[in-house]
Amino acid sequence: MDHENDPEELGAALARCAHEVADFVDAEGWGQPPQLFALVPTSVLAAAEPGLLEELADGSALTPIQQHSLPDDIKGGSPALDEFLATTSWPEGVVGCALVQEIVVLPPAAESALDEALVPLLANSDAADEAARLAARTHPDRKDGRLIAAVIKDGPTLTLLQLQPDDDADPFAPIELLLYDNLAPNVVHALYTTFDNVEED
């Protein structure tokens, strides 16, 4: 990939790619399952598929490629998603990946109260996990959101949050993506781990 040794250029390419992924998923509306994308250097893709050259000629250093649908039992933040990522590997040429999943966002005060309520269940991690999901889904102050996490192998990461607009919001307004440091570190780690897995023949 061009500029692969320049952290600033690489970070800019990752950000552009993550926004492209967010726009692509948003066009399909809400209520979608998690989606995984391979990030491939545009130059490599153009060399392999010359017929795509015109479509790829937008100056992007990276091109996201949507992967096949994930299994039906995989939902955002579920143990099944963790297991799926733990067995995911990439062919040569893929330099990064991005995961988009819908999540429930709670205000800090609600999260603190939820943590206290779950203390008696912590001895059983599965029970605590399920109780936390149910409490979050039914909380009156909940907001639906979309997490976009993207990583470059041995490189930078980017995590963005999109909150679902209110019903009366302008449907043609550009989507708003919020940038947070250290958002969803477990997801970022799981995405990095996919590059340690050996692809089966």
Beta strands, then each sheet from edge to edge (+ up, - down):
strand 1: 35-41
strand 2: 62-66
strand 3: 96-105
strand 4: 143-152
strand 5: 157-163
strand 6: 178-179
sheet 1: 2+ 1- 3+ 4- 5+ 6-
end
